[in-house]
Amino acid sequence: MRSLFLVALLIGACGKGDQPPPPSSGSPNARPETGPRPAADPNAAAGSQLSEAQQMFATVCATCHGADGTGNGPAAESLTPKPRNYTDPEWQKSVTDDDIKKIILEGGPAVGKSPMMPAQVQLKDKPEVLNELVAIIRGFAKK
Ligand code: HEC
């Protein structure tokens, strides 16, 4: 009777001893999942990219016209006459999109205004950038 009991215990012990391996085979799977992460970077960069017109307004036009379009850019202080306030609804009503395009392309003197307003002749070949600049300027209007 006693020996049978011992055998039963041994079998039971062996059975338990076989069990630990299966759980450990699952852990190696966790590592490869962290691998593909870098693929997300190109998407993030594309989402934060500014259009050519937005970049141009921020780096060129805003130095005089101000990032908020009110004509308070760092270079505006020394200008006479000063760039106008794009948020003024009266001015927005007084000009057509073509008026705005003409002064951007040909500069202030071409429309009888200040020579401090520089011509952007290179935009002749980029109507989509010119159109977006007009949209940016229109976007400053107070609603
Ligand atoms: C060096 C300063 C300067 C820069 C840079 C500049 N402007 Fe101007 N801009 C002026 C001044 C000054 C006037 C006002 C001219 C006047 O009233 O005689 C003006 C006038 C204008 C007007 C006409 C507003 C009106 O009176 O009807 C538009 C539109 C305009 N700018 C757009 C732009 C855009 C778009 C850019 C960037 C591509 C730009 N400007 C860059 C100085 C600048």
Backbone and ligand atoms as CSV (ligand in chain L), in Angstrom:
chain,resi,resn,atom,element,x,y,z
A,1,MET,N,N,0.840,-1.211,0.000
A,1,MET,CA,C,0.000,0.000,0.000
A,1,MET,C,C,0.874,1.260,0.000
A,2,ARG,N,N,1.872,1.226,0.814
A,2,ARG,CA,C,2.753,2.390,0.947
A,2,ARG,C,C,3.476,2.705,-0.369
A,3,SER,N,N,4.002,1.631,-1.024
A,3,SER,CA,C,4.764,1.854,-2.257
A,3,SER,C,C,3.859,2.430,-3.350
A,4,LEU,N,N,2.624,1.990,-3.402
A,4,LEU,CA,C,1.685,2.527,-4.407
A,4,LEU,C,C,1.468,4.024,-4.184
A,5,PHE,N,N,1.369,4.396,-2.919
A,5,PHE,CA,C,1.155,5.794,-2.568
A,5,PHE,C,C,2.339,6.654,-3.041
A,6,LEU,N,N,3.574,6.088,-2.835
A,6,LEU,CA,C,4.771,6.800,-3.262
A,6,LEU,C,C,4.809,6.971,-4.769
A,7,VAL,N,N,4.448,5.909,-5.487
A,7,VAL,CA,C,4.434,5.982,-6.947
A,7,VAL,C,C,3.457,7.062,-7.402
A,8,ALA,N,N,2.311,7.068,-6.732
A,8,ALA,CA,C,1.316,8.073,-7.100
A,8,ALA,C,C,1.878,9.490,-6.894
A,9,LEU,N,N,2.600,9.680,-5.786
A,9,LEU,CA,C,3.199,10.987,-5.509
A,9,LEU,C,C,4.227,11.349,-6.584
A,10,LEU,N,N,5.050,10.355,-6.976
A,10,LEU,CA,C,6.092,10.607,-7.974
A,10,LEU,C,C,5.479,11.002,-9.321
A,11,ILE,N,N,4.428,10.248,-9.684
A,11,ILE,CA,C,3.774,10.572,-10.960
A,11,ILE,C,C,3.215,11.995,-10.926
A,12,GLY,N,N,2.611,12.268,-9.727
A,12,GLY,CA,C,2.040,13.617,-9.592
A,12,GLY,C,C,3.123,14.668,-9.705
A,13,ALA,N,N,4.293,14.404,-9.094
A,13,ALA,CA,C,5.386,15.371,-9.113
A,13,ALA,C,C,5.911,15.560,-10.535
A,14,CYS,N,N,6.011,14.422,-11.257
A,14,CYS,CA,C,6.495,14.524,-12.626
A,14,CYS,C,C,5.556,15.351,-13.486
A,15,GLY,N,N,4.258,15.104,-13.279
A,15,GLY,CA,C,3.272,15.843,-14.071
A,15,GLY,C,C,3.425,17.345,-13.861
A,16,LYS,N,N,3.608,17.737,-12.610
A,16,LYS,CA,C,3.761,19.171,-12.325
A,16,LYS,C,C,5.034,19.734,-12.948
A,17,GLY,N,N,6.097,18.859,-12.907
A,17,GLY,CA,C,7.389,19.308,-13.436
A,17,GLY,C,C,7.324,19.599,-14.926
A,18,ASP,N,N,6.424,18.942,-15.657
A,18,ASP,CA,C,6.345,19.157,-17.105
A,18,ASP,C,C,5.635,20.472,-17.463
A,19,GLN,N,N,4.908,20.978,-16.531
A,19,GLN,CA,C,4.057,22.130,-16.878
A,19,GLN,C,C,4.788,23.472,-17.093
A,20,PRO,N,N,5.779,23.846,-16.301
A,20,PRO,CA,C,6.371,25.188,-16.455
A,20,PRO,C,C,6.795,25.590,-17.866
A,21,PRO,N,N,7.370,24.708,-18.711
A,21,PRO,CA,C,7.836,25.181,-20.027
A,21,PRO,C,C,6.814,25.945,-20.871
A,22,PRO,N,N,5.551,25.471,-21.009
A,22,PRO,CA,C,4.635,26.191,-21.929
A,22,PRO,C,C,4.536,27.698,-21.690
A,23,PRO,N,N,4.351,28.180,-20.421
A,23,PRO,CA,C,4.244,29.646,-20.241
A,23,PRO,C,C,5.473,30.409,-20.733
A,24,SER,N,N,6.660,29.819,-20.582
A,24,SER,CA,C,7.882,30.544,-20.956
A,24,SER,C,C,8.006,30.678,-22.478
A,25,SER,N,N,7.327,29.794,-23.234
A,25,SER,CA,C,7.430,29.868,-24.694
A,25,SER,C,C,6.632,31.067,-25.238
A,26,GLY,N,N,5.765,31.636,-24.387
A,26,GLY,CA,C,4.975,32.772,-24.843
A,26,GLY,C,C,5.731,34.084,-24.780
A,27,SER,N,N,6.694,34.213,-23.874
A,27,SER,CA,C,7.363,35.496,-23.674
A,27,SER,C,C,8.208,35.966,-24.861
A,28,PRO,N,N,8.884,35.093,-25.608
A,28,PRO,CA,C,9.669,35.595,-26.763
A,28,PRO,C,C,8.813,36.354,-27.780
A,29,ASN,N,N,7.513,36.085,-27.850
A,29,ASN,CA,C,6.642,36.777,-28.801
A,29,ASN,C,C,6.524,38.263,-28.494
A,30,ALA,N,N,6.688,38.657,-27.231
A,30,ALA,CA,C,6.492,40.046,-26.833
A,30,ALA,C,C,7.547,40.962,-27.458
A,31,ARG,N,N,8.746,40.461,-27.682
A,31,ARG,CA,C,9.825,41.333,-28.177
A,31,ARG,C,C,9.627,41.807,-29.624
A,32,PRO,N,N,9.349,40.899,-30.569
A,32,PRO,CA,C,9.227,41.348,-31.970
A,32,PRO,C,C,8.177,42.437,-32.173
A,33,GLU,N,N,7.142,42.516,-31.298
A,33,GLU,CA,C,6.072,43.507,-31.476
A,33,GLU,C,C,6.571,44.945,-31.366
A,34,THR,N,N,7.683,45.183,-30.660
A,34,THR,CA,C,8.178,46.546,-30.509
A,34,THR,C,C,9.010,46.968,-31.725
A,35,GLY,N,N,9.340,46.036,-32.595
A,35,GLY,CA,C,10.199,46.307,-33.734
A,35,GLY,C,C,9.652,47.300,-34.739
A,36,PRO,N,N,8.450,47.117,-35.291
A,36,PRO,CA,C,7.953,47.929,-36.429
A,36,PRO,C,C,7.649,49.391,-36.096
A,37,ARG,N,N,7.836,49.833,-34.857
A,37,ARG,CA,C,7.457,51.197,-34.460
A,37,ARG,C,C,7.997,52.323,-35.354
A,38,PRO,N,N,9.282,52.334,-35.759
A,38,PRO,CA,C,9.835,53.454,-36.553
A,38,PRO,C,C,9.021,53.803,-37.794
A,39,ALA,N,N,8.184,52.876,-38.290
A,39,ALA,CA,C,7.379,53.134,-39.478
A,39,ALA,C,C,6.410,54.300,-39.260
A,40,ALA,N,N,6.127,54.651,-38.015
A,40,ALA,CA,C,5.171,55.730,-37.728
A,40,ALA,C,C,5.789,57.110,-37.979
A,41,ASP,N,N,7.092,57.244,-37.972
A,41,ASP,CA,C,7.756,58.542,-38.108
A,41,ASP,C,C,7.420,59.304,-39.397
A,42,PRO,N,N,7.493,58.681,-40.602
A,42,PRO,CA,C,7.170,59.416,-41.832
A,42,PRO,C,C,5.772,60.026,-41.792
A,43,ASN,N,N,4.816,59.303,-41.205
A,43,ASN,CA,C,3.446,59.827,-41.114
A,43,ASN,C,C,3.396,61.086,-40.259
A,44,ALA,N,N,4.093,61.073,-39.147
A,44,ALA,CA,C,4.083,62.221,-38.246
A,44,ALA,C,C,4.689,63.441,-38.934
A,45,ALA,N,N,5.765,63.241,-39.687
A,45,ALA,CA,C,6.410,64.347,-40.378
A,45,ALA,C,C,5.483,64.951,-41.429
A,46,ALA,N,N,4.777,64.105,-42.182
A,46,ALA,CA,C,3.879,64.591,-43.226
A,46,ALA,C,C,2.742,65.407,-42.616
A,47,GLY,N,N,2.267,65.004,-41.452
A,47,GLY,CA,C,1.147,65.701,-40.824
A,47,GLY,C,C,1.511,67.100,-40.379
A,48,SER,N,N,2.780,67.342,-40.042
A,48,SER,CA,C,3.169,68.646,-39.515
A,48,SER,C,C,3.736,69.549,-40.607
A,49,GLN,N,N,3.747,69.081,-41.848
A,49,GLN,CA,C,4.373,69.853,-42.915
A,49,GLN,C,C,3.488,71.034,-43.336
A,50,LEU,N,N,4.094,72.226,-43.480
A,50,LEU,CA,C,3.361,73.393,-43.937
A,50,LEU,C,C,3.406,73.444,-45.455
A,51,SER,N,N,2.375,74.014,-46.076
A,51,SER,CA,C,2.389,74.186,-47.523
A,51,SER,C,C,3.406,75.265,-47.876
A,52,GLU,N,N,3.759,75.349,-49.178
A,52,GLU,CA,C,4.737,76.348,-49.607
A,52,GLU,C,C,4.246,77.763,-49.291
A,53,ALA,N,N,2.962,78.006,-49.521
A,53,ALA,CA,C,2.413,79.341,-49.264
A,53,ALA,C,C,2.454,79.684,-47.773
A,54,GLN,N,N,2.134,78.705,-46.918
A,54,GLN,CA,C,2.156,78.956,-45.477
A,54,GLN,C,C,3.574,79.267,-45.005
A,55,GLN,N,N,4.546,78.493,-45.553
A,55,GLN,CA,C,5.942,78.749,-45.193
A,55,GLN,C,C,6.373,80.128,-45.655
A,56,MET,N,N,5.957,80.472,-46.882
A,56,MET,CA,C,6.354,81.750,-47.449
A,56,MET,C,C,5.767,82.892,-46.632
A,57,PHE,N,N,4.507,82.773,-46.269
A,57,PHE,CA,C,3.904,83.851,-45.492
A,57,PHE,C,C,4.627,84.000,-44.151
A,58,ALA,N,N,4.914,82.868,-43.515
A,58,ALA,CA,C,5.541,82.898,-42.186
A,58,ALA,C,C,6.959,83.456,-42.234
A,59,THR,N,N,7.727,83.141,-43.310
A,59,THR,CA,C,9.132,83.542,-43.334
A,59,THR,C,C,9.376,84.852,-44.080
A,60,VAL,N,N,8.534,85.184,-45.083
A,60,VAL,CA,C,8.763,86.397,-45.876
A,60,VAL,C,C,7.747,87.479,-45.501
A,61,CYS,N,N,6.492,87.237,-45.806
A,61,CYS,CA,C,5.455,88.254,-45.661
A,61,CYS,C,C,5.283,88.708,-44.212
A,62,ALA,N,N,5.379,87.751,-43.264
A,62,ALA,CA,C,5.110,88.077,-41.862
A,62,ALA,C,C,6.138,89.032,-41.273
A,63,THR,N,N,7.331,89.142,-41.906
A,63,THR,CA,C,8.316,90.073,-41.364
A,63,THR,C,C,7.787,91.505,-41.419
A,64,CYS,N,N,6.925,91.801,-42.380
A,64,CYS,CA,C,6.297,93.120,-42.450
A,64,CYS,C,C,4.822,93.058,-42.051
A,65,HIS,N,N,4.104,92.065,-42.586
A,65,HIS,CA,C,2.652,92.034,-42.386
A,65,HIS,C,C,2.226,91.427,-41.054
A,66,GLY,N,N,3.189,90.800,-40.342
A,66,GLY,CA,C,2.861,90.210,-39.046
A,66,GLY,C,C,2.271,88.823,-39.196
A,67,ALA,N,N,2.609,87.934,-38.266
A,67,ALA,CA,C,2.093,86.566,-38.307
A,67,ALA,C,C,0.578,86.571,-38.171
A,68,ASP,N,N,0.024,87.623,-37.550
A,68,ASP,CA,C,-1.431,87.689,-37.371
A,68,ASP,C,C,-2.085,88.593,-38.412
A,69,GLY,N,N,-1.282,89.076,-39.399
A,69,GLY,CA,C,-1.847,89.866,-40.489
A,69,GLY,C,C,-2.211,91.300,-40.140
A,70,THR,N,N,-1.857,91.755,-38.948
A,70,THR,CA,C,-2.244,93.117,-38.562
A,70,THR,C,C,-1.224,94.160,-39.000
A,71,GLY,N,N,-0.135,93.734,-39.634
A,71,GLY,CA,C,0.862,94.696,-40.096
A,71,GLY,C,C,1.862,95.070,-39.019
A,72,ASN,N,N,2.048,94.213,-38.041
A,72,ASN,CA,C,2.950,94.519,-36.919
A,72,ASN,C,C,4.227,93.692,-36.958
A,73,GLY,N,N,4.643,93.238,-38.150
A,73,GLY,CA,C,5.872,92.431,-38.249
A,73,GLY,C,C,7.081,93.208,-37.780
A,74,PRO,N,N,8.174,92.509,-37.428
A,74,PRO,CA,C,9.373,93.177,-36.894
A,74,PRO,C,C,9.955,94.235,-37.835
A,75,ALA,N,N,9.780,94.062,-39.165
A,75,ALA,CA,C,10.348,95.032,-40.108
A,75,ALA,C,C,9.399,96.205,-40.346
A,76,ALA,N,N,8.168,96.117,-39.874
A,76,ALA,CA,C,7.153,97.129,-40.189
A,76,ALA,C,C,7.418,98.468,-39.511
A,77,GLU,N,N,8.087,98.427,-38.360
A,77,GLU,CA,C,8.330,99.647,-37.595
A,77,GLU,C,C,8.997,100.738,-38.422
A,78,SER,N,N,9.927,100.340,-39.293
A,78,SER,CA,C,10.696,101.318,-40.068
A,78,SER,C,C,10.018,101.684,-41.384
A,79,LEU,N,N,8.830,101.179,-41.643
A,79,LEU,CA,C,8.181,101.412,-42.938
A,79,LEU,C,C,7.217,102.588,-42.909
A,80,THR,N,N,7.237,103.362,-44.002
A,80,THR,CA,C,6.243,104.410,-44.221
A,80,THR,C,C,5.846,104.391,-45.689
A,81,PRO,N,N,4.641,104.145,-46.068
A,81,PRO,CA,C,3.521,103.812,-45.163
A,81,PRO,C,C,3.659,102.398,-44.616
A,82,LYS,N,N,2.983,102.150,-43.532
A,82,LYS,CA,C,3.020,100.826,-42.921
A,82,LYS,C,C,2.079,99.865,-43.651
A,83,PRO,N,N,2.418,98.562,-43.587
A,83,PRO,CA,C,1.490,97.579,-44.167
A,83,PRO,C,C,0.145,97.681,-43.440
A,84,ARG,N,N,-0.902,97.516,-44.191
A,84,ARG,CA,C,-2.212,97.687,-43.553
A,84,ARG,C,C,-2.590,96.473,-42.715
A,85,ASN,N,N,-3.695,96.651,-42.004
A,85,ASN,CA,C,-4.223,95.610,-41.130
A,85,ASN,C,C,-5.181,94.710,-41.921
A,86,TYR,N,N,-4.759,93.486,-42.195
A,86,TYR,CA,C,-5.591,92.571,-42.990
A,86,TYR,C,C,-6.894,92.173,-42.297
A,87,THR,N,N,-6.950,92.387,-40.981
A,87,THR,CA,C,-8.186,91.979,-40.290
A,87,THR,C,C,-9.290,93.024,-40.458
A,88,ASP,N,N,-8.939,94.194,-41.040
A,88,ASP,CA,C,-9.923,95.270,-41.239
A,88,ASP,C,C,-10.950,94.865,-42.299
A,89,PRO,N,N,-12.210,94.714,-41.902
A,89,PRO,CA,C,-13.230,94.251,-42.858
A,89,PRO,C,C,-13.469,95.248,-43.995
A,90,GLU,N,N,-13.248,96.548,-43.731
A,90,GLU,CA,C,-13.431,97.564,-44.779
A,90,GLU,C,C,-12.407,97.358,-45.894
A,91,TRP,N,N,-11.156,97.092,-45.503
A,91,TRP,CA,C,-10.132,96.851,-46.520
A,91,TRP,C,C,-10.435,95.559,-47.280
A,92,GLN,N,N,-10.821,94.520,-46.551
A,92,GLN,CA,C,-11.127,93.237,-47.211
A,92,GLN,C,C,-12.188,93.448,-48.290
A,93,LYS,N,N,-13.179,94.299,-47.998
A,93,LYS,CA,C,-14.254,94.561,-48.976
A,93,LYS,C,C,-13.758,95.398,-50.149
A,94,SER,N,N,-12.717,96.231,-49.888
A,94,SER,CA,C,-12.299,97.211,-50.899
A,94,SER,C,C,-11.403,96.612,-51.982
A,95,VAL,N,N,-10.879,95.409,-51.789
A,95,VAL,CA,C,-9.981,94.810,-52.790
A,95,VAL,C,C,-10.539,93.483,-53.306
A,96,THR,N,N,-10.232,93.218,-54.596
A,96,THR,CA,C,-10.608,91.926,-55.171
A,96,THR,C,C,-9.423,90.963,-55.033
A,97,ASP,N,N,-9.680,89.683,-55.236
A,97,ASP,CA,C,-8.593,88.709,-55.194
A,97,ASP,C,C,-7.531,89.046,-56.238
A,98,ASP,N,N,-7.991,89.574,-57.405
A,98,ASP,CA,C,-7.036,89.937,-58.457
A,98,ASP,C,C,-6.147,91.106,-58.033
A,99,ASP,N,N,-6.723,92.074,-57.279
A,99,ASP,CA,C,-5.904,93.182,-56.756
A,99,ASP,C,C,-4.790,92.627,-55.877
A,100,ILE,N,N,-5.146,91.691,-55.020
A,100,ILE,CA,C,-4.171,91.117,-54.086
A,100,ILE,C,C,-3.091,90.353,-54.861
A,101,LYS,N,N,-3.531,89.583,-55.863
A,101,LYS,CA,C,-2.557,88.827,-56.661
A,101,LYS,C,C,-1.600,89.757,-57.392
A,102,LYS,N,N,-2.144,90.861,-57.923
A,102,LYS,CA,C,-1.306,91.771,-58.707
A,102,LYS,C,C,-0.195,92.383,-57.863
A,103,ILE,N,N,-0.535,92.850,-56.661
A,103,ILE,CA,C,0.510,93.482,-55.847
A,103,ILE,C,C,1.518,92.456,-55.343
A,104,ILE,N,N,1.070,91.198,-55.101
A,104,ILE,CA,C,2.028,90.174,-54.669
A,104,ILE,C,C,3.001,89.872,-55.814
A,105,LEU,N,N,2.455,89.714,-57.029
A,105,LEU,CA,C,3.293,89.366,-58.182
A,105,LEU,C,C,4.184,90.507,-58.639
A,106,GLU,N,N,3.613,91.723,-58.673
A,106,GLU,CA,C,4.328,92.832,-59.304
A,106,GLU,C,C,4.912,93.843,-58.328
A,107,GLY,N,N,4.522,93.727,-57.053
A,107,GLY,CA,C,5.074,94.632,-56.052
A,107,GLY,C,C,4.283,95.925,-55.912
A,108,GLY,N,N,4.578,96.693,-54.850
A,108,GLY,CA,C,3.850,97.918,-54.556
A,108,GLY,C,C,3.812,98.940,-55.687
A,109,PRO,N,N,4.975,99.303,-56.285
A,109,PRO,CA,C,4.988,100.358,-57.312
A,109,PRO,C,C,4.063,100.062,-58.496
A,110,ALA,N,N,3.884,98.793,-58.857
A,110,ALA,CA,C,3.048,98.432,-60.007
A,110,ALA,C,C,1.598,98.849,-59.804
A,111,VAL,N,N,1.174,99.030,-58.548
A,111,VAL,CA,C,-0.207,99.440,-58.284
A,111,VAL,C,C,-0.237,100.785,-57.569
A,112,GLY,N,N,0.865,101.553,-57.706
A,112,GLY,CA,C,0.896,102.887,-57.118
A,112,GLY,C,C,1.075,102.879,-55.609
A,113,LYS,N,N,1.634,101.788,-55.071
A,113,LYS,CA,C,1.843,101.736,-53.615
A,113,LYS,C,C,3.325,101.680,-53.286
A,114,SER,N,N,3.628,101.530,-52.014
A,114,SER,CA,C,4.999,101.585,-51.520
A,114,SER,C,C,5.926,100.575,-52.193
A,115,PRO,N,N,7.143,101.056,-52.590
A,115,PRO,CA,C,8.142,100.141,-53.151
A,115,PRO,C,C,8.677,99.164,-52.107
A,116,MET,N,N,8.302,99.364,-50.844
A,116,MET,CA,C,8.729,98.430,-49.808
A,116,MET,C,C,7.994,97.103,-49.916
A,117,MET,N,N,6.874,97.113,-50.644
A,117,MET,CA,C,6.144,95.861,-50.868
A,117,MET,C,C,6.809,95.146,-52.040
A,118,PRO,N,N,7.581,94.055,-51.754
A,118,PRO,CA,C,8.394,93.427,-52.793
A,118,PRO,C,C,7.590,92.563,-53.757
A,119,ALA,N,N,7.980,92.579,-55.053
A,119,ALA,CA,C,7.341,91.722,-56.053
A,119,ALA,C,C,7.811,90.277,-55.881
A,120,GLN,N,N,6.881,89.361,-56.036
A,120,GLN,CA,C,7.228,87.927,-55.955
A,120,GLN,C,C,7.042,87.325,-57.346
A,121,VAL,N,N,7.913,87.765,-58.280
A,121,VAL,CA,C,7.734,87.367,-59.687
A,121,VAL,C,C,7.798,85.854,-59.889
A,122,GLN,N,N,8.517,85.165,-59.003
A,122,GLN,CA,C,8.660,83.706,-59.167
A,122,GLN,C,C,7.317,82.980,-59.030
A,123,LEU,N,N,6.319,83.664,-58.438
A,123,LEU,CA,C,5.020,83.003,-58.256
A,123,LEU,C,C,4.177,82.982,-59.535
A,124,LYS,N,N,4.655,83.653,-60.596
A,124,LYS,CA,C,3.941,83.606,-61.882
A,124,LYS,C,C,3.743,82.174,-62.343
A,125,ASP,N,N,4.723,81.327,-62.057
A,125,ASP,CA,C,4.660,79.918,-62.467
A,125,ASP,C,C,4.022,79.033,-61.406
A,126,LYS,N,N,3.571,79.644,-60.319
A,126,LYS,CA,C,3.001,78.841,-59.227
A,126,LYS,C,C,1.653,79.420,-58.800
A,127,PRO,N,N,0.652,79.352,-59.689
A,127,PRO,CA,C,-0.645,79.945,-59.352
A,127,PRO,C,C,-1.267,79.335,-58.098
A,128,GLU,N,N,-0.949,78.078,-57.814
A,128,GLU,CA,C,-1.565,77.448,-56.630
A,128,GLU,C,C,-1.016,78.072,-55.354
A,129,VAL,N,N,0.286,78.463,-55.369
A,129,VAL,CA,C,0.867,79.112,-54.193
A,129,VAL,C,C,0.284,80.522,-54.053
A,130,LEU,N,N,0.159,81.222,-55.200
A,130,LEU,CA,C,-0.406,82.571,-55.201
A,130,LEU,C,C,-1.852,82.553,-54.675
A,131,ASN,N,N,-2.632,81.595,-55.161
A,131,ASN,CA,C,-4.021,81.482,-54.706
A,131,ASN,C,C,-4.096,81.228,-53.207
A,132,GLU,N,N,-3.174,80.423,-52.706
A,132,GLU,CA,C,-3.224,80.118,-51.282
A,132,GLU,C,C,-2.804,81.319,-50.449
A,133,LEU,N,N,-1.871,82.135,-50.983
A,133,LEU,CA,C,-1.498,83.364,-50.264
A,133,LEU,C,C,-2.712,84.281,-50.141
A,134,VAL,N,N,-3.482,84.372,-51.235
A,134,VAL,CA,C,-4.700,85.183,-51.196
A,134,VAL,C,C,-5.641,84.621,-50.117
A,135,ALA,N,N,-5.753,83.281,-50.081
A,135,ALA,CA,C,-6.641,82.654,-49.095
A,135,ALA,C,C,-6.163,82.929,-47.671
A,136,ILE,N,N,-4.836,82.930,-47.477
A,136,ILE,CA,C,-4.283,83.217,-46.146
A,136,ILE,C,C,-4.645,84.643,-45.738
A,137,ILE,N,N,-4.463,85.600,-46.701
A,137,ILE,CA,C,-4.769,87.008,-46.416
A,137,ILE,C,C,-6.266,87.185,-46.133
A,138,ARG,N,N,-7.116,86.535,-46.938
A,138,ARG,CA,C,-8.567,86.605,-46.705
A,138,ARG,C,C,-8.933,85.989,-45.349
A,139,GLY,N,N,-8.138,84.997,-44.956
A,139,GLY,CA,C,-8.424,84.298,-43.697
A,139,GLY,C,C,-8.220,85.149,-42.455
A,140,PHE,N,N,-7.482,86.268,-42.603
A,140,PHE,CA,C,-7.251,87.149,-41.450
A,140,PHE,C,C,-8.471,88.015,-41.148
A,141,ALA,N,N,-9.403,88.099,-42.080
A,141,ALA,CA,C,-10.566,88.975,-41.916
A,141,ALA,C,C,-11.335,88.639,-40.646
A,142,LYS,N,N,-11.719,89.678,-39.924
A,142,LYS,CA,C,-12.565,89.482,-38.736
A,142,LYS,C,C,-13.935,89.048,-39.190
A,143,LYS,N,N,-14.485,88.051,-38.516
A,143,LYS,CA,C,-15.805,87.597,-38.944
A,143,LYS,C,C,-16.898,88.232,-38.115
L,1,HEC,C1,C,9.575,94.479,-46.620
L,1,HEC,C2,C,8.237,94.493,-46.090
L,1,HEC,C3,C,7.175,93.681,-46.819
L,1,HEC,C4,C,7.206,92.365,-47.162
L,1,HEC,C5,C,8.324,91.354,-46.926
L,1,HEC,C6,C,5.926,92.075,-47.785
L,1,HEC,N1,N,5.143,93.184,-47.816
L,1,HEC,FE1,FE,3.267,93.304,-48.547
L,1,HEC,N2,N,3.268,95.309,-48.184
L,1,HEC,C7,C,4.265,96.012,-47.551
L,1,HEC,C8,C,3.875,97.411,-47.428
L,1,HEC,C9,C,4.697,98.511,-46.776
L,1,HEC,C10,C,2.596,97.514,-48.017
L,1,HEC,C11,C,1.732,98.755,-48.094
L,1,HEC,C12,C,1.976,99.495,-49.364
L,1,HEC,C13,C,1.196,100.785,-49.377
L,1,HEC,O1,O,0.146,100.888,-48.704
L,1,HEC,O2,O,1.665,101.703,-50.063
L,1,HEC,C14,C,2.256,96.166,-48.493
L,1,HEC,C15,C,1.082,95.865,-49.150
L,1,HEC,C16,C,0.653,94.594,-49.452
L,1,HEC,C17,C,-0.633,94.257,-50.025
L,1,HEC,C18,C,-1.694,95.256,-50.442
L,1,HEC,C19,C,-2.487,95.735,-49.313
L,1,HEC,C20,C,-3.269,96.942,-49.735
L,1,HEC,O3,O,-2.899,98.030,-49.323
L,1,HEC,O4,O,-4.220,96.783,-50.482
L,1,HEC,C21,C,-0.692,92.906,-50.118
L,1,HEC,C22,C,-1.850,92.074,-50.628
L,1,HEC,C23,C,0.569,92.391,-49.627
L,1,HEC,N3,N,1.369,93.443,-49.228
L,1,HEC,C24,C,0.900,91.061,-49.574
L,1,HEC,C25,C,2.158,90.577,-49.241
L,1,HEC,C26,C,2.536,89.189,-49.324
L,1,HEC,C27,C,1.623,88.038,-49.687
L,1,HEC,C28,C,3.838,89.126,-48.967
L,1,HEC,C29,C,4.740,87.898,-48.940
L,1,HEC,C30,C,4.903,87.211,-50.200
L,1,HEC,C31,C,4.283,90.479,-48.660
L,1,HEC,N4,N,3.227,91.318,-48.840
L,1,HEC,C32,C,5.550,90.809,-48.241
L,1,HEC,C33,C,5.448,95.503,-47.084
L,1,HEC,C34,C,5.869,94.203,-47.251
